[in-house]
Amino acid sequence: MKPPAGTAARNTAEKAFKTWESRTQLVKNELAAASAANDAKTARLRALRLEKERLEAEAGAAPVTVKAPKKKAMRRFVAG
C-alpha cells in the first residue's frame, strides 16, 4: 500500500520546522545566559562601588571623580 500523497513533503516540512524551533530555543537560551552573566557582573560591580563609597564616607574623604578628557576640535582644511 502506498502512503498518502504529500506525506513526504509534510515530513520534510515538519523536520524543517522542528530544526528551526530547536535552533530558536538554543539562541534564546544562550541570550538568557549572557543576560544573566551581565546582570551578575553589574550587581558585583555595584556592590564594590557602594562598599568603596561607604569606606570613603567613613574615612571622611571626598569621593574621587574622574573626568573624561575633552575631545579635540577637528580642523578642516579648505583647498585653494
C-alpha positions as CSV (number, residue, x, y, z in Angstrom):
1,M,0.0,0.0,0.0
2,K,1.3,3.4,-0.9
3,P,1.5,6.2,1.6
4,P,-1.0,9.1,1.0
5,A,0.2,11.8,-1.4
6,G,2.0,14.7,0.2
7,T,3.4,12.6,3.2
8,A,7.0,13.1,2.2
9,A,6.5,16.8,1.7
10,R,4.7,17.0,5.1
11,N,7.5,15.1,6.8
12,T,10.2,17.3,5.3
13,A,8.3,20.4,6.4
14,E,7.9,19.1,9.9
15,K,11.6,18.3,10.1
16,A,12.5,21.8,8.9
17,F,10.1,23.3,11.5
18,K,11.5,21.2,14.3
19,T,15.0,22.1,13.4
20,W,14.1,25.8,13.2
21,E,12.3,25.6,16.6
22,S,15.2,23.8,18.3
23,R,17.7,26.4,17.0
24,T,15.5,29.3,18.1
25,Q,15.3,27.8,21.6
26,L,19.1,27.4,21.6
27,V,19.6,31.0,20.7
28,K,17.1,32.1,23.4
29,N,18.9,30.0,26.0
30,E,22.3,31.5,25.0
31,L,20.9,35.0,25.2
32,A,19.3,34.4,28.6
33,A,22.7,33.0,29.9
34,A,24.5,36.0,28.5
35,S,22.0,38.4,30.1
36,A,22.2,36.6,33.5
37,A,26.0,36.8,33.4
38,N,25.8,40.5,32.6
39,D,23.3,41.1,35.4
40,A,25.6,39.2,37.9
41,K,28.6,41.3,36.8
42,T,26.6,44.5,37.1
43,A,25.5,43.6,40.6
44,R,29.0,42.7,41.7
45,L,30.4,46.0,40.4
46,R,27.6,47.9,42.0
47,A,28.3,46.2,45.4
48,L,32.0,47.1,45.0
49,R,31.3,50.7,44.2
50,L,28.9,51.1,47.1
51,E,31.4,49.5,49.5
52,K,34.1,51.9,48.3
53,E,31.8,54.9,48.7
54,R,30.9,53.7,52.2
55,L,34.5,53.3,53.2
56,E,35.3,56.7,51.8
57,A,32.4,58.3,53.7
58,E,33.6,56.6,57.0
59,A,37.1,58.0,56.4
60,G,35.8,61.4,55.7
61,A,37.3,61.6,52.3
62,A,35.6,63.2,49.4
63,P,34.6,60.7,46.7
64,V,37.0,60.7,43.8
65,T,35.5,61.6,40.5
66,V,37.3,61.0,37.2
67,K,36.5,63.4,34.4
68,A,36.7,62.3,30.8
69,P,39.2,64.2,28.7
70,K,37.8,66.9,26.4
71,K,37.6,66.0,22.7
72,K,39.8,68.0,20.5
73,A,38.1,70.0,17.8
74,M,38.6,68.7,14.3
75,R,40.4,71.0,12.0
76,R,39.0,71.4,8.5
77,F,41.3,72.3,5.7
78,V,40.0,74.1,2.7
79,A,41.9,73.6,-0.6
80,G,42.6,76.6,-2.6
